[in-house]
Amino acid sequence: MELNDANLQTLTEYLRKTLNPDPLVRRPAEKFLESVEGNQNYPILLLTTLEKSQDEVIRVCAAVTFKNYIKRNWRVLSDAISIIGREDFPQKWPDLLTEMVTRFQSGDFHIINGVLRTAHSLFKRYVRTSVNLAIGLGVPASGFYLIAAAVQLHRKRHPNSSSLYSHRLLVAAWLTATIDLCQTHATDVNALKVLFSSLTLISKLFYSLNFQDLPEFFEDNMETWMTHFHNLLTLDNKLLQTDDEEEAGLLELLKSQICDNAALYAQKYDEEFQPYLPRFVTAIWNLLVTTGQEVKYDLLVSNAIQFLASVCERPHYKHLFEDQNTLTSICEKVIVPNMEFRSADEEAFEDNSEEYIIRDLEGSDIDTRRRAACDLVRGLCKFFEGPVTAIFSGYVNSMLTEYAKNPAVNWKHKDAAIYLVTSLASKAQTQKLPKEQLLETVPLLVTHLQTESTVQHTYAAHALERLFTMRGANNSTLFSVADIAPFTEQLLNNLFNALAIPGSSENEYIMKAIMRSFSLLQEAIVPYIPTLIGQLTQKLLLVSKNPSKPHFNHYLFESLCLSIRITCKANPATVSSFEEALFPVFTEILQNDVQEFVPYVFQVMSLLLEIHNSDIPASYMALFPHLLQPVLWERTGNIPPLVRLLQAYLEKGGGTIASSAADKIPGLLGVFQKLIASKANDHQGFYLLNSIVEHMPVESISQYRKQIFILLFQRLQSSKTTKFIKSFLVFINLYCVKYGAIALQEMFDDIQPKMFGMVLEKIVIPEVQKVSGQVEKKICAVGITKILTECPAMMDTEYTKLWPLVIQALIGLFELPEDDSIPDDEHFIDIEDTPGYQTAFSQLAFAGKKEHDPIGDAVSNPKILLAQSLHKLSTACPGRFCFSAVTRYHNILTTVERNVTLPCKCSGQVVKWDIISPIKATIARCQNGKGNISKSFQDRFSFSGNTRSGNYNIHINSTQYNDMGIYSCSCDGEIVSQGKLDVCRPETVTVIQGESVTLPCFADTREHASDIQWTKDGILLLKYPYGKPDEASKGGFSVSNNCYQKGNCSLHVISAELSDSGLYRCHIHDESRQGHPCAVLLVVKKRQEKDQPDRTPNSKGSLGIGILIGILIGATGVGVIIFIVKYKRHCNETANVGISIQEEFPMSPIKPSSTQLIQH
């Protein structure tokens, strides 16, 4: 774009059109400006328009457009710098400060202030970092380096001043240098503004660098720092005073930060700060009593009061406040004036209600005068509660008396009295109001929804929304539908009428209250839906013209989703009524490309389509080709809901698409290809691909299957990531489940000979441990089981050597903890291919769907499937396999300081014990019967059996918490024994014989908790499946009846007997998760021997579940049989096949045995 008058005129016309309220005029203009912003000279044209235009409206519009242009195009760079600084500074970016310091050499304080701001952005994060981490990251050293460099710069510019700076003043010289320059330019207001900006930034850096610990540099130079800070607090420069009553000036900002610094030292370094405290208390006190009530002083006054609050809470400083006159003066001159409802507050209440609500309701009042005054009252009450209460009671009575004289005029006195009383009454505990009292407030709040005051009806809506989310017994909502039934009609009418009140047409609190009311009332709102859905769609149409309130819009769509779910749950046929009401609005949103709403529309459409019981309706099929348009997929915010919508199409009518829209299958796969190429969105591509494989007819995609795999392998070769590998593993195993293991093997080897073996060896075996999610793990487990037992190529080809490694990987998937490690070079994936600023995707909670399991009930337990499949394999191939070892994998539990023996019996030349997780190390090595323990394990580890006879048990003496991990015993390179050792410190519960006792267990039972299991000494004691309360008790044991509701799964033992003593454990969903505490040691003492010391009785031994050869399955399903198969080509087919069975690792103390875990 040339920089000429014609282009300037064109740009001006389009800028003017962007202000047009008609979307048909405004949106094309916005589109045009977005389309040309990549052209050369576009930003210069905007700035030229801003400079030359005579029309103030156009100048403002040009400025806003330029700001948005910068925001869109510099977003990625800004995010990258922020992430790099957070992740890499200072260890991996050691030159950053050096580069910053070179900027000081310019001598231009505008540039220097830019460097200081950058330094502040780097160091301020350590305010929220732990002490050890901050020191480990080199915060003090890096900060001091920057300071020292600035000092050297000052020395260079002032060579004759070197004697002024002793070693002790070196660090503080930076601050001193800037203050000296302020004195030099005392009459130059422009120079003072720049210099005081520097002083403010220096003060902020001081706060960040001192927050975690008091560095020696600052401690040595505290006199200099505190003297300058004190002088700046008392400084009053007329040139820096502003006429603006709203916005704080540079002087106020600097003093506010100094108050923060002083409060930090008073709180954390009171001993070192004590000599300077009196002068700061005096200075800040004088500051408070001389500062006016204008809004621009709010931050300063708030921070100053917070300093006094910090001081009065410290025991060292209580003597400063003991005098009665001091307390009275604080109340009269500081607390009461700053608790009063000012004229500025009243103006905000009436004229800027939205800002008032945000400040009050959303907690942004943290820096207000009232909040600080309340904190000061609480601080004074810590040591002077009696005197403070007596003094303030007088003021409260006085305020109420004044109010009573003329309530209409003096209502502010009562308001201040209420705040003062609540400050005095606040304690460190809460008490719930009875449900009856809370229910009485509902009709009152419903009535307040009708008031004209925006603040008042907003507060009423917010209060109702909060009440409707409160929980009662059994974690259910406090109020039932029956409780709210008398007010339902009035509640809904008043909420929707409140949206019509001027100033609240897009009130997010009211819309959130509507959403919460729908959620609470459920089927009770069905009679009102025909009326309400019309109002909601009308509101949606209105706000779509100019979306400006993202929270309101979100709750509006949530309310629509709730309406659909609740109504269609009772009568799915009503979905057509919702489509009739919503589709015209959705069509207009999509046609006008309302970016903020398009992702929401796709989510709601997915919900509607999924409700249909029949094939895809014609209206949806007409839309299907348009969903494949590339332009829709350019915006990242559209991708998740679009994928979800396409999945709904495939789920409801994969066959229909194959028959009536076969020409669109390439387009569908094109979407997959685009997504799979993106590191940020490849998982969405796999979601779509999995649905295609699951729901499309085989013949419809057979011609594309090879190309799909080639694309995946190309991406795997060019840019492999952990996320991609996890998704790839799930896909190939789903493919195996759908089409069979033979089809998978043939597909791989058709692409490239021996590809199947390479995938197993390089991807499946080493990476399957990284797969996360219950459904994903199930898919992988079933797929790998089929590969092991249904693929002939695994039985009699070169792939056979991989069989033991594959099954070992499968057992690891079942039993080992998830490998959640991520390579260092993958931290930037989420921003790597993000195309600048775009509308974000926000998930609608009430449009979500349950996690889909493509295998479903066909396989309820993959461990059982594996055992059954292995049995079939051994039966079908008699004599072809010789099983060299069979190991039962089991979680092993011991307690701190108990002895434990890990069994391993085998015959071989070289036997090795390793710990493979969470660390990797070799514990012991035995060759030709001669054992050798590694040096780092020699103090507590030893061989406990006769190694020359094949007994390679490892004994751990006095088990420690750090012994926890995965242990593996291998014989001549082949693993023959493996187990996970859990070490915990159990909670001991003692009870007298014949008495009842409760063994505690608390766990998160909200997700994936199909059953609760209690074991005693490793033996299943009680299993309580979800939804079967009649199975929550067995014999003299029972689980709490609110286990699934509240997570309290404690075990009640009725009339405990001596034999009940032992180690108890609570598991959630088989053995995949454990409750807290990790174990409970129950000690039952004889009734007549109360004085005897507690002894931990020996628990009864427990053998593993007997396993028949051929039925290779455990009855409880908590373990799985591991076959380590060694194919023997020269095995005599008529010979008897010997199978050695090794029992599981029991958890109870038993006698030494080569096949059992021993605890002493």
PyMOL commands that set and color helices and strands:
alter all, ss='L'
color gray80, all
select helices_A, chain A and resi 5-17+23-36+42-52+56-88+96-106+109-128+131-136+139-157+159-164+167-169+173-184+189-210+216-220+222-233+238-240+250-268+270-290+295-312+315-321+324-339+343-351+353-361+364-367+369-405+411-425+435-448+454-469+473-475+481-498+508-543+550-570+572-591+598-611+618-627+630-634+636-660+662-676+682-695+698-718+722-739+741-751+755-770+774-790+792-794+798-815+824-826+829-832+845-847+856-858+862-876+935-937+947-949+961-963+1029-1031+1043-1046+1058-1060
alter helices_A, ss='H'
color red, helices_A
select strands_A, chain A and resi 881-889+891-895+900-902+910-917+921-927+930-933+941-943+954-956+965-971+974-984+987-992+997-999+1011-1016+1019-1025+1033-1034+1037-1039+1051-1053+1062-1068+1073-1074+1080-1085+1120-1127+1141-1142+1158-1159
alter strands_A, ss='S'
color yellow, strands_A
deselect
rebuild
show_as cartoon
